[in-house]
Every structure is written in C-alpha cells, then in structure tokens.
Amino acid sequence: MELQEFIKTALTEIVAGVAEASEQSEPLGGSVGSMKLYGYTKENKVITNNNDKPIAMVEFDIALTEVSGTDTKGGIGVYLGAVGLGSQGASHGETSSHSRIKFSVPVVLPDAKG
C-alpha cells in the first residue's frame, strides 16, 4: 500500500468510526465526537477550530522499508486444496533500507448526536 493511500484510509476510517460510535452510544446515554467542551479548556490544552470545535491530533509513526532483492524459485508438485505433494527449492538475496517518519494531522471529528 502506498503511503498516501494508507494515510487517507486511516484518517477516513477514524472519522467514520467516530461517527458510528456516536450513533451507537446515543441510546446508551453516551456521546462520542466533537461535542462542545465546558470548563478550563486552555488549562487542559484543548485546541479548537474557528467554530470552537475541538481538534483531535492523529499521530502517525510510520516505518518505511524499501526492499529490493532477487528470488529464484523452482519446484515440482501437485496442489489440491490444503494438501500439497512435491518438492521445492529457493534461493533469496535481498537488500533493504529503513526510514521512520513521525507527524500529526489535526482532525475535527464529527459532532456527537443528540
């Protein structure tokens, strides 16, 4: 999966999950999402947008790995379902490099229902 697709999918699923949790928690008397906060928001370091909705910081810590290699594989066999008969040999050569990136994305979550 490409990094761009991963970030887009993760953020979209977080927002969708919060919206679903809000709907399911309402009949139980709970609320989930960007509801209005009361109290000492500055002392609690709550960040809000221009509409006074709280902003959640979604933090990513991603390890990026690039692997290049050569595979040689050969064998003979008969496979049917979960049963395999035969023999197989393989050789493998590989080089890899690793990088890490950390970043945060501000997200305004859906309003709590009710």
Contact map, one row per residue, 1 for C-alpha under 8 A:
111011000000000000000000000000000000000000000000000000000000000000000000000000000000000000000000000000000000000000
111111000000000000000000000000000000000000000000000000000000000000000000000000000000000000000000000000000000000000
111111100000000000000000000000000000000000000000000000000000000000000000000000000000000000000000000000000000000000
011111110000000000000000000000000000000000000000000000000000000000000000000000000000000000000000000000000000000000
111111111000000000000000000000000000000000000000000000000000000000000000000000000000000000000000000000000000000000
111111111100000000000000000000000000000000000000000000000000000000000000000000000000000000000000000000000000000000
001111111110000000000000000000000000000000000000000000000000000000000000000000000000000000000000000000000000000000
000111111111000000000000000000000000000000000000000000000000000000000000000000000000000000000000000000000000000000
000011111111100000000000000000000000000000000000000000000000000000000000000000000000000000000000000000000000000000
000001111111110000000000000000000000000000000000000000000000000000000000000000000000000000000000000000000000000000
000000111111111000000000000000000000000000000000000000000000000000000000000000000000000000000000000000000000000000
000000011111111100000000000000000000000000000000000000000000000000000000000000000000000000000000000000000000000000
000000001111111110000000000000000000000000000000000000000000000000000000000000000000000000000000000000000000000000
000000000111111111000000000000000000000000000000000000000000000000000000000000000000000000000000000000000000000000
000000000011111111100000000000000000000000000000000000000000000000000000000000000000000000000000000000000000110000
000000000001111111110000000000000000000000000000000000000000000000000000000000000000000000000000000000000000000000
000000000000111111111000000000000000000000000000000000000000000000000000000000000000000000000000000000000000000000
000000000000011111111100000000011000000000000000000000000000000000000000000000000000000000000000000000000000110000
000000000000001111111110000000011000000000000000000000000000000000000000000000000000000000000000000000000000111100
000000000000000111111111000000000000000000000000000000000000000000000000000000000000000000000000000000000000000000
000000000000000011111111100000010000000000000000000000000000000000000000000000000000000000000000000000000000000000
000000000000000001111111110001111000000000000000000000000000000000000000000000000000000000000000000000000000000110
000000000000000000111111111000000000000000000000000000000000000000000000000000000000000000000000000000000000000110
000000000000000000011111111100000000000000000000000000000000000000000000000000000000000000000000000000000000000000
000000000000000000001111111111110000000000000000000000000000000000000000000000000000000000000000000000000000000000
000000000000000000000111111111100000000000000000000000000000000000000000000000000000000000000000000000000000000011
000000000000000000000011111111000000000000000000000000000000000000000000000000000000000000000000000000000000000000
000000000000000000000001111111000000000000000000000000000000000000000000000000000000000000000000000000000000000000
000000000000000000000000111111100000000000000000000000000000000000000000000000000000000000000000000000000000000000
000000000000000000000100111111110000000000000000000000000000000000000000000000000000000000000000000000000000000000
000000000000000000000100110011111010000000000000000000000000000000000000000000000000000000000000000000000000000110
000000000000000001101100100001111110000000000000000000000000000000000000000000000000000000000000000000000000001100
000000000000000001100100000000111110000000000000000000000000000000000000000000000000000000000000000000000000111100
000000000000000000000000000000011111000000000000000011100000000000000000000000000000000000000000000000000001111100
000000000000000000000000000000111111100000000000000011000000000000000000000000000000000000000000000000000000001100
000000000000000000000000000000000111110000000000000111000000000000000000000000000000000000000000000000000000000000
000000000000000000000000000000000011111010000000000001000000000000000000000000000000000000000000000000000000000000
000000000000000000000000000000000001111110000000000000000000000000000000000000000000000000000000000000000000000000
000000000000000000000000000000000000111110000000000000000000000000000000000000000000000000000000000000000000000000
000000000000000000000000000000000000011111110000000000000000000000000000000000000000000000000000000000000000000000
000000000000000000000000000000000000111111111100000000000000000000000000000000000000000000000000000000000000000000
000000000000000000000000000000000000000111111110000000000000000000000000000000000000000000000000000000000000000000
000000000000000000000000000000000000000111111100000000000000000000000000000000000000000000000000000000000000000000
000000000000000000000000000000000000000111111100000000000000000000000000000000000000000000000000000000000000000000
000000000000000000000000000000000000000011111110000000000000000000000000000000000000000000000000000000000000000000
000000000000000000000000000000000000000011111111000001100000000000000000000000000000000000000000000000000000000000
000000000000000000000000000000000000000001001111100001110000000000000000000000000000000000000000000000000000000000
000000000000000000000000000000000000000000000111111111100000000000000000000000000000000000000000000000000000000000
000000000000000000000000000000000000000000000011111111100000000000000000000000000000000000000000000000000001000000
000000000000000000000000000000000000000000000001111110000000000000000000000000000000000000000000000000000000000000
000000000000000000000000000000000000000000000001111110000000000000000000000000000000000000000000000000000000000000
000000000000000000000000000000000001000000000001111111000000000000000000000000000000000000000000000000000000000000
000000000000000000000000000000000111000000000001111111100000000000000000000000000000000000000000000000000001000000
000000000000000000000000000000000111100000000111100111110000000000000000000000000000000000000000000000000001100000
000000000000000000000000000000000100000000000111100011111000000000000000000000000000000000000000000000000111100000
000000000000000000000000000000000000000000000010000001111100000000000000000000000000000000000000000000000111100000
000000000000000000000000000000000000000000000000000000111110000000000000000000000000000000000000000000011110000000
000000000000000000000000000000000000000000000000000000011111000000000000000000000000000000000000000000011110000000
000000000000000000000000000000000000000000000000000000001111100000000000000000000000000000000000000001111000000000
000000000000000000000000000000000000000000000000000000000111110000000000000000000000000000000000000011110000000000
000000000000000000000000000000000000000000000000000000000011111000000000000000000000000000000000000111100000000000
000000000000000000000000000000000000000000000000000000000001111100000000000000000000000000000000000111000000000000
000000000000000000000000000000000000000000000000000000000000111110000000000000000000000000000000011110000000000000
000000000000000000000000000000000000000000000000000000000000011111000000000000000000000000000000011110000000000000
000000000000000000000000000000000000000000000000000000000000001111100000000000000000000000000001111000000000000000
000000000000000000000000000000000000000000000000000000000000000111110000000000000000000000000001110000000000000000
000000000000000000000000000000000000000000000000000000000000000011111000000000000000000000000111100000000000000000
000000000000000000000000000000000000000000000000000000000000000001111100000000000000000000000111000000000000000000
000000000000000000000000000000000000000000000000000000000000000000111110000000000000000000011110000000000000000000
000000000000000000000000000000000000000000000000000000000000000000011111000000000000000000011100000000000000000000
000000000000000000000000000000000000000000000000000000000000000000001111100000000000000001111000000000000000000000
000000000000000000000000000000000000000000000000000000000000000000000111110000000000000001110000000000000000000000
000000000000000000000000000000000000000000000000000000000000000000000011111000000000000111100000000000000000000000
000000000000000000000000000000000000000000000000000000000000000000000001111100000000000111000000000000000000000000
000000000000000000000000000000000000000000000000000000000000000000000000111110000000011110000000000000000000000000
000000000000000000000000000000000000000000000000000000000000000000000000011111000000011100000000000000000000000000
000000000000000000000000000000000000000000000000000000000000000000000000001111100001111100000000000000000000000000
000000000000000000000000000000000000000000000000000000000000000000000000000111110001110000000000000000000000000000
000000000000000000000000000000000000000000000000000000000000000000000000000011111111100000000000000000000000000000
000000000000000000000000000000000000000000000000000000000000000000000000000001111111000000000000000000000000000000
000000000000000000000000000000000000000000000000000000000000000000000000000000111111000000000000000000000000000000
000000000000000000000000000000000000000000000000000000000000000000000000000000111111000000000000000000000000000000
000000000000000000000000000000000000000000000000000000000000000000000000000000111111100000000000000000000000000000
000000000000000000000000000000000000000000000000000000000000000000000000000011111111110000000000000000000000000000
000000000000000000000000000000000000000000000000000000000000000000000000000011100011111000000000000000000000000000
000000000000000000000000000000000000000000000000000000000000000000000000001111000001111100000000000000000000000000
000000000000000000000000000000000000000000000000000000000000000000000000001110000000111110000000000000000000000000
000000000000000000000000000000000000000000000000000000000000000000000000111110000000011111000000000000000000000000
000000000000000000000000000000000000000000000000000000000000000000000000111000000000001111100000000000000000000000
000000000000000000000000000000000000000000000000000000000000000000000011110000000000000111110000000000000000000000
000000000000000000000000000000000000000000000000000000000000000000000011100000000000000011111000000000000000000000
000000000000000000000000000000000000000000000000000000000000000000001111000000000000000001111100000000000000000000
000000000000000000000000000000000000000000000000000000000000000000001110000000000000000000111110000000000000000000
000000000000000000000000000000000000000000000000000000000000000000111100000000000000000000011111000000000000000000
000000000000000000000000000000000000000000000000000000000000000000111000000000000000000000001111100000000000000000
000000000000000000000000000000000000000000000000000000000000000011110000000000000000000000000111110000000000000000
000000000000000000000000000000000000000000000000000000000000000011100000000000000000000000000011111000000000000000
000000000000000000000000000000000000000000000000000000000000001111000000000000000000000000000001111100000000000000
000000000000000000000000000000000000000000000000000000000000001110000000000000000000000000000000111110000000000000
000000000000000000000000000000000000000000000000000000000000111100000000000000000000000000000000011111000000000000
000000000000000000000000000000000000000000000000000000000001111100000000000000000000000000000000001111100000000000
000000000000000000000000000000000000000000000000000000000011110000000000000000000000000000000000000111110000000000
000000000000000000000000000000000000000000000000000000000011100000000000000000000000000000000000000011111000000000
000000000000000000000000000000000000000000000000000000001111000000000000000000000000000000000000000001111100000000
000000000000000000000000000000000000000000000000000000001110000000000000000000000000000000000000000000111110000000
000000000000000000000000000000000000000000000000000000111100000000000000000000000000000000000000000000011111000000
000000000000000000000000000000000000000000000000000000111100000000000000000000000000000000000000000000001111100000
000000000000000000000000000000000100000000000000100011110000000000000000000000000000000000000000000000000111110000
000000000000001001100000000000001100000000000000000001110000000000000000000000000000000000000000000000000011111000
000000000000001001100000000000001100000000000000000000000000000000000000000000000000000000000000000000000001111100
000000000000000000100000000000011110000000000000000000000000000000000000000000000000000000000000000000000000111110
000000000000000000100110000000111110000000000000000000000000000000000000000000000000000000000000000000000000011111
000000000000000000000110010000100000000000000000000000000000000000000000000000000000000000000000000000000000001111
000000000000000000000000010000000000000000000000000000000000000000000000000000000000000000000000000000000000000111
